[in-house]
Amino acid sequence: MAHPAGGPLPVAPQGAGEGAPPASTVAATLAPASAASVKVLPRPLPGSLAAPELWADYTRRFVSPEGRVIDTANGGISHSEGQGYGMLLAVAADDRPVFDRIWSWTQANLDVRDDGLAAWRWEPGASPAVTDRNNASDGDLLIAWALAEAGRHWADATLTDAARARARALRDLVTEDRNGRPMLLPGASGFTADDRPDGPVVNPSYWVFPAFPVLAALDGGPRRAVDWTALSMSGLALLAESRFGAQHLPAEWVALGAEAPRPAEGFPPLFGYNAIRVPLYLAWAGPSERQQLAPFAAAWSSRVPEVVDLTTGTPGDRLTDRGYRAIADLVRCVMEGTPMPADLRVPSDEPYYPATLRALALVAVKQRYPECW
């Protein structure tokens, strides 16, 4: 099963599915959002993690001397997503030594596939240590984005070339929905229409919207492998059509095989640990995504996100760690102009995933909404 932070399953399970509301008409509302999603962020990534104590604590607790980013709430495993986040945050902290450690470990231990993508799961004590060779498209997106930013910041063409190669390797993970729009598969195996009766199946939280303008610039020209602008627009359209339950929130896993998107068969119909990244990426992409953030703002009036069963509307886990609440704070910044609380920069004992979300939220604010800093 996927870990809470969002790696894909090697083969998608099958079971009873839930219905979805009819698809909405999104063309009118998507025009400004789509335009904003392909704009370069107004402030550079390097130096945007302006919280040196927080970064020092993060590297001490979650980055091994060899460069392995450790998921402390999941048996100490490492995954491509975590390596990508670590590399991205190292650029944001302007920390070349830590970046190099994380990238070197990633190459040596996860780049074991023959398609230019990373295996998603590495487990300490296992033999072999890579316990799932399937990739996770969000992990590869994050790694490519971090490499592109690092190559530009540190004027290192080797990193830029590695970013371009990984971005282009993702071309085989782009499929189409029933309307011919490009859709990003969560992994190379287990999610296509051939793999599943309700497929293809996607994960909305794998659309890392702020990465797309960087990858579009990197993978440009007449031989471009992926149309990153079109993929960004299709992700926004998918979110507009994938508002389930009374709270109109996206499911973790969405099936595209029917006339309208619906929660995928065999997965709990939840808004949960994966999906909490959706408003992070929307807010980070730009304020024109505001209409997409409204359901999250309404659901989080208490400033504490919750896991929600989208079939019954029943709340599950309250996500009280500071990093989860940082996403709610970011949404309030975008929607209301509310300043981010000062305690976000103070280290705490929260596990890897909420600690990572907290650092990413701070970077998003510094890059996109400095008035909330």
N, C-alpha and C positions, 0 to 999 in steps of 0.2 A: 504493500500500500504506500501511497505517496506520503512523505513526511509533511508536517503541518505547514512548512514554509513553501512547499509547492513543487517538488519534483514529480515527473510523470510516472505512471505505472508502466511496466514493461509490456503488458497486454491489458487492454481495457476490459474490465469485467462487464458482464451482461446481467440484466435482471429487469424487474418491472420499472417502467418509467413513469414520469408525471407529465401532465399536459402543460401547455404554455399558452399565454394570452395571444391573440392575433398580433401579427407584426404591425407596428405603427408606421406611419408615413414620416420619414425622417429627413427627406431632402431639404426642406426649408430650414429646419433647425440645425442641420449639420454644416451649412455653408460657412458661418463664421468659425465654428469649432475646427473644421477641417483646415481652414486657412491658418489658424493659430497653431495647429499641431505640427506644421512643417517649418515653423520659424525657429531659427537658432535662438537659444536662451540668451537673454540680454546681458548676463554676467558670466564670466568664464568659470568652469568647474574648479580649476586649481585655486586653492586658497579659500574655497567656499565652505569648508568645514572649519569654521572659526571657533573651535572649542578644543584647544590643545589637551586639556585634562581629560576630556571625554575620549579623544582619540588615543591618548596614552593608555587609558584604562581598557579601551576596546582591544588594542593590540596585545596588551598583557594577558587578557582573559581569553581571547578567541583566536589569536594567530600564533601558531607554534613557531619555534625558531627556524624550522624548515620552510615555513610559509603555508602550512595547512590551516585553513579557516575551519574552526571546530564548532559544530552545532551542539551546544551543551545540553539541549533539552531532548536530543534524539540519539542518545547513546554515544555521543562524541563522534558521530559520522562527519564526513565532509561531502560536499556536493558542488556541482559546477555553478549553481546559483550563488552559493556562499563565496566561492573563489571570485566570481565576477563582482559581487558586492564589495568584497575586500579590496580588490584592485581599484574599483571605482572610488571608494572612500580614501584609499591611499593617494590617488591623484588629487582628490578634494582637499586632503590634508597636506599636499605638496611633500609627500614622504616617499622619495624614490627608493630608498633601501627596502622598505616594507613592500612596496609595489613589486620590486624585483624578486623578493623572496616568494611572494604569493604566485606570481606569474611562473617562476621556475618550477615550483611544486606542481602547479596545474599542468604544465607541459609534460613533466616527468611522470605524472601519476594518472591524469585523466585523459590526456590526448592519446588514447590507445585505439581509437577507431580509425578506419581507413577513409573516412569521408570528410575529414577536416573539422569535425565536431567533437565535443568532449563527452565521455561517459559521465553520467550524472551522479552516481553514488559510489563512495569509497568508504569502507568500513574498517576501523582499526581492529586488528586481531584476526580478521578473516583471511582466508587463503583460497583464491586470490583476493586481494584487498578491494578490487573493483567488483562489487556484488551486483551491479546492474549496468550493463554496457549501453543500454539505451541512452540517448541524449535527452536533455531538457532544453527546449528552444529558448526559454527565458535566460537560462544560464549562459548559453552561447551568445545571445544578444548582449547580455551584460559584459561578458568578456570582450566581445568585439568593441563595444562602446568604450570600455575602459582603456583598451589598447589604442584606440583612435585618439582619445583625449591625451593619453600619456605620450604617444608619438608626437603629437602636435606640441605639447607643453615642453617636453624635454628634447625636442628636435631630434628624434630618434627614428630614422626611416625604417629600421628593422621592426619596430613596434607597429608603425603605420602599415607596413606590408602584411604583418600578421593579422591586424585588424581587418584589412580588406579581404584577405583570404577567408577568414572566418565568416565575415558578413556574406560573402558570395557562396560559401558552403551551405548557408541557410536556404538557398533557393529551392532545394528539394523538399523543404518542409512547408512550402507555400502551396496550398491547394485552392480550390474554388468552392463557393457555396452554390446553392441552386440558382442564384441570380448572377452568377459569374463573377462575384467579387472575390478578391484574394483573401484567403484565410490562413492563419498561422497554425500549423499543427503543433501540439505540445511536444511531440517527440517523433523520431524517425519510424518507430514501430508501434503499432497497436491502436491508431487513432483514425485511420482513413475509412472511407466508405466501404472498402474491401475488407477491412478488419472488423467492422462493427455494423450490425443491421441499422442502427440509428446514426451512423457516421456520415460525414466526418464529425469528430468530437474535438472541441477546442476548450481552452481555458482563458477566459477574458483577462485574467491577471498576468498573462504572458505577453500582452501588448505593452511593451515598455516605451510608452509614447515619447518621452523626452530623448530617447536614444535615436529615434528615427531620422531627425534632421541631420545628425552627425553621420549616420550610416548612409544616408542619401548622398551627402557630399562626398563621402569616401568611395562609394560604389557607383560613381556616375559614368557619364559617357554613353555612347551608342551600344556598348556591350554590357550594360548594367545587368546584374544578375537578378536583382529584386527591385520592384517598383515600391520603394519605401513610402512614398507619399500616398499611393493607392492603398497600401497595407494599413497605414495610419487611418485613412478615411474609412476603410472597411471595419476597422476595430471600433471606431466611434459609432458607426451604424449598428454594429453588432450589439454594443452596449445599449443603444437606444431601443433595440428590439428585444433585449433580454432582461426586462424588468419583471421579476416574478414575485408573486405573493402580494399581500396587502401593503408591504413596505416598498415594493418596486425595486428590489435589490437584485443584482446579478448572482446567478448560481456559480459555484466553483467550476463545474464542468457542464458545458452546453453542447447539445447535439444539434446538428444542422441538417439532418436527413429528411426531416418533415418540412411542411410548407412554412412553418415558423420555427424559430429557435425554441428549444425546450430543455429543461434539465436532463442531463444524459442518463441513460439507463445504467443501473448497477452502481451508481454513485449516490451517496446521500444528497438530497436536494437542499444543499446548504449555502448560505452566505457565511463564509468562515475565514480560516487562517490564510488561504490563498487570496481570497477576494478582497481582503482589507487593503491589498496593494493597489486595487483599481483606483480609488480616489487619490492615493498618493501620486500615481503616474498621471492622472488627469490634471490634478492641481499643478504638478511640476511642469506639464506641457504648456500650460498657459491659462490666464484668466478667462479666455473665451470658452473654456470648457465648463463654465459656471453652471449652465443648465443641466449638465450631466452630473454635477455634484449635489444638486438639490435633494435627491432621495437620501443621500448619506447624511446631509445636514439635518434633515427631519428625523432620521432614525437615531441620531446621536445627540439629541437635545441634552442628555445627561452628561455628555462629553466622555462617555465610556462605551466603546464599541462592544457589540455582542455578536456571537454566532447566532444565526437565525435559521430555523427550519422554514423554508420558503413554501412548503405545502400547507403547514398548519399555522404559520406565524409564530410558533413557540420559540421564545429565546432560549439559547443554550448558555455556553460559557460566557461569562463577562470578562472581557479582555482588559484587565485592570493594570497590567504592566505599563510602565511609563511610555514605552515605545509605541504601544497600540494607541494610547490616548494622544500621542503626538500627532497621529494621523487625523484624529478628530480636531485637534488644535489647528492643524494645517487647513482643514476644510473651513473652520470658522474664520481663519485669516482671509481665505479667498472670498467667502460669502459675506463677511461682515467687517473685514478690516481689523479684526481683533489681534493685538500683539501676541506673539508666541510667549508662553510662560518662561521666566528666567530659569526655572529648575530643569528645563530640558538640557541645559549644558552641563549639569552636575552629574557625575557618574553615579550609577546605582548597581545593585546586584542582579538585575534582570538578565534572563538568558539571552543567547545569541540572537534569536530572531527579533524580539522586540527591541533589543539594543541596536540592531542594524536598522530597523525601521525608524527609530528615533534619530540616528545619525543621518539617514537619507532625508528625513523631513527637514532637518536643520539645513542641509545642503539645498534642498528645493526652495526653502524660504530665502536663503541668502542669494541664490541665483535669480529667483523669479519675483519675490515679494519682500524686498529689503525694508519696506515700510512696516512690516510685521516683526522685524528682527528685534 
